[in-house]
């Protein structure tokens, strides 16, 4: 039998550089990270500052569904 993982869920973080004009990007596309969070401790959407190789700088990555 498989164990229940509990409150931990897998989430996807997407860069907010997709809303910027095309001239500031190094290349086309959207960069995403995958991580997990505890649903009980963090019920709201997660926002982390990480490096985006598409826009070549540290930007805020927001949780998407």
C-alpha positions in Angstrom: 0.0 0.0 0.0 1.2 3.5 -0.8 1.5 6.0 2.0 -0.4 9.3 1.9 1.9 12.2 1.5 -0.2 14.5 3.6 -0.2 18.2 3.2 2.8 18.5 0.8 1.8 19.4 -2.8 3.9 20.0 -5.9 3.7 23.5 -7.3 5.1 25.3 -10.4 6.8 28.7 -10.1 6.7 30.9 -13.2 8.8 34.0 -14.0 7.0 37.3 -14.3 9.3 38.4 -17.2 6.6 37.1 -19.6 4.8 40.4 -19.1 7.8 42.5 -20.1 8.4 43.7 -23.6 10.3 41.4 -26.0 13.4 43.6 -26.2 14.5 42.9 -22.6 14.6 39.1 -23.0 17.6 37.1 -24.1 15.4 34.5 -25.8 11.8 33.7 -26.3 9.9 31.4 -23.9 8.9 31.2 -20.3 11.1 29.7 -17.6 9.6 27.7 -14.7 10.8 26.0 -11.5 9.0 23.1 -9.8 9.0 22.7 -6.0 6.8 21.6 -3.2 5.1 23.3 -0.3 3.1 22.5 2.8 -0.5 23.3 2.2 -1.3 23.7 5.9 1.6 26.1 6.7 1.4 28.2 3.4 -2.2 28.3 2.2 -1.6 31.4 0.1 0.3 31.5 -3.2 4.1 31.3 -3.0 6.4 34.0 -4.3 10.2 33.5 -4.4 13.0 35.5 -5.9 15.1 33.3 -8.2 17.4 33.5 -11.2 15.7 33.5 -14.6 18.1 32.6 -17.5 15.6 34.0 -20.0 15.7 37.6 -18.8 19.2 37.1 -17.3 18.5 38.5 -13.8 16.9 37.7 -10.5 13.1 38.1 -10.6 10.1 37.1 -8.6 8.7 33.7 -9.5 5.0 33.4 -8.6 3.1 30.2 -8.1 0.8 29.1 -10.9 -1.7 26.2 -10.9 
